[in-house]
Amino acid sequence: MRRIIVVGSQGSGKTSLSRNLGRKLGLPVVHLDVLYWQPGWKASDTASFRVRVADAIAGDEWIVDGSFSGLAFDLTLARAETLVVIDRPRWLCQWRILLRSAFDRDTTRPDLPEGCPEQFDWKLMREAWRYDTERMPVIEAERIQYGAHVPVVRLRSDRDIADFLRALTPGRDPSLQVVAQRRDP
């Protein structure tokens, strides 16, 4: 497992998991937010964003933090070996967004580009609340279209995440048993 995508709602823990996977497996982490957002939270144009994503995943080893479905998920998924979906309760994601917007304002985070400080944002809260009904169906449709062959690992709790990380060994695929356990019935 050398090319991994981690997706989930805002506040689900995808950046933390991506960083932990990167450390454990010795792989570089590509934070799509860093490639997309310009200072002041200004969106990039799609063409230049796709070029930056293509360049970032040109190598044979990486972990992508995020999907950016509709913009670049087709690029990353076409090369991925594993898709990790973090499926957390909405209330938990909302709580985590509130906490980091209150306490992380003055910190530098590797998943945020320069000039894009952590801040409270109602739009972000609304997107996280509607993630299961609005974003996840788009992600699933793109997964089927561009990466139906890519194994999916679904993690729903801190314990699932800890078990998944514990099962990984640098240089060795995690057992298919772990992947099978996390698939939806």
C-alpha positions in Angstrom: 0.0 0.0 0.0 2.0 2.9 -1.3 -0.7 5.2 -2.8 -3.5 6.0 -0.4 -6.3 8.5 -0.4 -8.0 9.5 2.9 -11.5 11.0 2.6 -14.1 12.1 5.1 -16.1 15.1 6.2 -14.5 18.2 7.6 -13.6 17.4 11.2 -13.6 13.7 10.7 -9.9 13.3 11.4 -8.6 12.7 7.8 -5.6 15.0 8.2 -4.6 13.4 11.5 -4.9 9.9 10.0 -3.0 11.0 6.8 -0.1 12.4 8.9 -0.1 9.2 11.1 -0.1 7.0 8.0 2.7 9.1 6.5 4.9 8.7 9.6 4.2 5.0 10.0 4.7 4.1 6.4 7.4 6.7 5.6 5.3 8.2 2.8 4.9 11.9 1.8 1.4 13.4 2.6 -0.2 15.6 -0.1 -2.7 18.0 1.5 -5.1 19.0 -1.3 -6.2 22.1 0.7 -2.7 23.4 0.4 -2.7 22.9 -3.4 -6.2 24.4 -3.9 -6.5 27.4 -1.6 -4.8 30.7 -2.2 -4.1 33.3 0.5 -7.3 34.7 2.0 -9.2 31.4 1.2 -9.4 32.2 -2.5 -10.1 29.3 -4.7 -7.7 28.2 -7.4 -8.8 27.9 -11.0 -9.5 24.2 -11.8 -6.9 23.8 -14.5 -3.9 25.0 -12.4 -5.2 23.0 -9.4 -5.3 19.8 -11.5 -1.8 20.4 -12.7 -0.5 20.8 -9.1 -2.3 17.6 -8.1 -1.0 15.7 -11.0 2.6 16.9 -10.2 2.1 16.0 -6.5 1.0 12.4 -7.3 3.4 11.7 -10.1 5.6 9.6 -7.8 4.9 6.0 -6.8 4.4 6.7 -3.1 2.0 9.2 -1.5 -0.9 9.7 0.8 -3.6 12.2 -0.3 -5.5 14.1 2.3 -8.9 14.8 0.9 -10.9 14.1 -2.3 -11.8 17.3 -4.0 -14.4 15.3 -5.8 -15.5 17.0 -9.0 -12.2 18.7 -9.3 -9.3 16.2 -8.9 -10.6 12.9 -7.4 -10.5 11.3 -10.8 -6.7 12.0 -10.9 -5.9 10.6 -7.5 -8.2 7.7 -7.6 -7.0 6.5 -10.9 -3.5 5.9 -9.3 -4.6 4.9 -5.8 -4.0 1.5 -4.3 -6.3 2.1 -1.3 -9.1 4.4 -0.4 -9.7 5.1 3.3 -13.1 6.5 4.1 -13.5 8.0 7.6 -17.3 7.8 8.4 -17.8 9.7 11.6 -21.1 11.0 13.2 -22.1 14.5 12.1 -22.2 15.8 15.7 -18.6 14.7 16.2 -17.3 16.4 13.1 -19.2 19.6 14.0 -17.7 19.5 17.5 -14.2 19.1 16.1 -14.6 22.0 13.7 -15.8 24.2 16.5 -12.9 23.2 18.7 -10.2 23.8 16.1 -11.8 27.1 15.0 -11.7 28.3 18.7 -8.3 26.9 19.7 -6.2 26.6 16.6 -6.5 30.2 15.3 -2.9 31.0 16.1 -1.3 27.7 15.2 0.3 26.7 11.9 -1.1 23.5 10.4 0.6 21.6 7.6 -2.8 21.0 5.9 -3.5 24.7 5.6 -1.8 27.0 3.1 -0.1 30.2 4.0 -2.5 33.1 4.4 -5.4 30.8 5.2 -5.8 30.8 9.0 -8.1 28.6 10.9 -11.4 30.4 11.4 -15.0 29.8 12.2 -17.0 29.4 9.0 -20.8 28.7 8.8 -20.4 27.4 5.3 -17.8 24.8 6.5 -20.2 23.8 9.3 -23.1 23.4 6.8 -20.9 21.4 4.4 -19.9 19.1 7.2 -23.5 18.6 8.3 -24.6 17.7 4.8 -21.5 15.7 3.9 -23.3 12.3 4.1 -26.2 13.4 1.8 -24.4 15.8 -0.6 -20.7 15.0 -0.8 -20.5 11.3 -0.1 -22.8 10.3 -3.0 -20.6 12.3 -5.4 -17.5 10.7 -4.0 -19.0 7.2 -4.3 -20.1 7.8 -7.9 -16.6 9.0 -8.8 -15.1 6.0 -7.0 -17.2 3.6 -9.1 -16.4 5.5 -12.3 -12.6 6.0 -11.8 -11.6 3.5 -9.2 -14.0 0.6 -8.8 -11.0 -1.7 -8.5 -9.5 0.3 -5.5 -10.1 -1.5 -2.2 -12.0 0.6 0.3 -11.3 0.7 4.0 -14.2 2.3 6.1 -13.3 3.5 9.6 -16.0 4.7 11.9 -14.5 5.1 15.3 -11.2 6.0 17.1 -10.8 2.2 17.7 -11.2 1.4 14.0 -8.5 4.0 13.2 -6.2 2.7 15.9 -6.7 -0.9 14.8 -6.0 0.1 11.2 -2.8 1.9 12.0 -1.6 -0.9 14.3 -2.2 -3.5 11.5 0.1 -1.6 9.1 3.7 -2.5 8.8 6.1 -0.3 6.7 6.8 -1.9 3.4 4.0 -4.5 3.7 0.3 -4.3 2.7 -2.1 -4.5 5.5 -3.9 -7.8 5.5 -7.0 -8.0 3.4 -8.8 -9.1 6.5 -8.6 -5.5 7.8 -10.0 -4.2 4.6 -12.8 -6.8 4.6 -13.7 -6.0 8.2 -14.3 -2.3 7.3 -16.4 -2.8 4.2 -20.1 -2.1 4.5 -22.2 -5.3 4.7 
